[in-house]
Each structure stands twice: as C-alpha cells, then as structure tokens.
Amino acid sequence: MASLLMGGRSKIEHQGGEMNRKEVEKVLNEKIRPRLAADGGGVDLVEVRKDNTVVVKLTGACGCCPFSLMTLKAGVEQTLRDVFPEIKEVIAE
C-alpha cells in the first residue's frame, strides 16, 4: 500500500471522449499494478459502469489487508481520478 500512496503523480494522457475499460486497464497496468505488486498485492478490473463507477477487486496481500479501504480510495481511486476526473467513485467487489 505504501508504494501506491507514496508514488509520484506523473500524468497519463487521457484522450478525452468516454472513459472505457481499455483506458482504465491502461492506467491500472502502468501506474497502479506495479506499485501494488511491490507490496505483494494486485487489483483486477471488474467493471466500468455507465455512471462512471469503476468496480475493482483487490487481490493478493491487498485483498486481506486491514488498510485495503485506504489503498482503494487514496491510492487506486485518486490515481484513476487524476486521469479520469469524470469518475464517480471506485468500489471494491
């Protein structure tokens, strides 16, 4: 978790248009998964809903960590929101 929360905020360019699964996966692959993996965790994208809610599943060490809500909101959601300001929220399955 610390790796994700402490990471820099270099921007990934969002080309505009509708936020979609492919673009969210790109950010997960480039910005979020490597940092979670450094702490033995991971994240799977479950769904990108029409109302701009992103549903994920935290895996590995993140799935059972008592700080998983902090990782989800302050790490995953904030990183995705930096690229996709239109995100309503990120929730865990």
N, C-alpha and C positions, 0 to 999 in steps of 0.2 A: 504494500500500500504506500509506503513512504516514497518509493520510486516514482509513482504516478503523481502523488501530491506535490512532490518537490521538483518535478520536471519543468523545464523551460516551456515557454508558450510560443514556440515558433508556429507561424500560421501555415495551414494547408489551405490553398486557394479553393474556394467554393465557387463554381462557375455560374451560380445563380440557377434559376429555374426551380423545379420541385425537388425537395430533398428525397432521395430514394435509397433503397437498400445498398446498391452498389457504392454510392458515395459514402454512406455511413460505414460500410465494411472497409473502405479505403482508409478512413481515419482510424478505425479500430486497429487495422494492420500496421499503420505507420506510426501512430502516436500512443496508443493505449496498450495494446497487447505486449509490446516489448517491455514496457515498464512493469506491467503486472507479472509477466513471466520472470522478471528479475527477483520477485518475491515469492515465486512458486505458484502464482495464480494465473488466471486467464478469464476471458469473457467471450461468450457466444452471443451473436445477434439472433434474437428470436423473431422479431417483427418490427417493422416501421409502419405505424398505423397512419391512417388518413388524417387524423387530427394532430399529427406530428409528435406523437408519443413514441418513444423508442423503448422496446422491451428487450432486455438482455438477461442472460443467465451467467452469474459469476461462477467460475469453476476453479478446481484445484484448491490451493490454500485460501483463495478468496471466498470460496463457497461456504466455508465454515468459520471464517474469521469473525470475531466479535466486532471488528471495525468495518465490516462489509458495507454497511449503510453509508459510512463516511467515504469509503472508496467509490461507491456508486454515485453519490451526489457531488462530492467535492473533487473527485477525480474524473470518472467517466462522463458524468453529465456536463461538468464545466468544460472539459476538453471538447466534447461534441458541440456544446453551445458556442464556443469560440469560433467554430467553423460554420455552424448552422444556428444562427440566432433565432430562427423560427421554431426551434424545438420547444414543445410544450413541457415535457419532462422525460426523464429516463427512469424506468421502473424495472425491478427485478422480477423474474418469473418465479 
